Amino acid sequence: MTTRQIKDIAGNMRDAIIGSYEQGESLRAIAKKYFVSHTTINAWLDRWGVPRRTRPARSVKDLAGQRFGKLTVIRRDGLKYPVKWVARCDCGNVVSVYRSRLRAGIRSCGCMRGRRKATHAS
Ligand SMILES: [Zn+2]
């Protein structure tokens, strides 16, 4: 085999690995496919300058679409920690709230503060 051929094979393998990675395969799965350790794949990806996937933290429950009082959760606010959610309040305000505050029972953007409970006029 010529040096050129070896380089081609290495290049093909690199492209295949990068392709698999970009398609969302786990490092472990790729490593298994190419008979190398996943730490090696990790090191290669770094060496090749492959942009890393930002992995959505598995433990974060998706609250999008859920209602908390007047707040409707739209989406997660970036990938920040502690986790924040963007929510729209019934009054029209869009706010970013910590998950812990939703858990703690926040029910509006703050527009309810100081107001008496709405009572229905009958
Ligand atoms: Zn509000």
Boltz pocket constraint, residues with backbone or C-beta under 6 A from the ligand:
constraints:
  - pocket:
      binder: B
      contacts: [[A, 70], [A, 89], [A, 90], [A, 91], [A, 92], [A, 93], [A, 108], [A, 109], [A, 110], [A, 111], [A, 112]]
      max_distance: 6.0
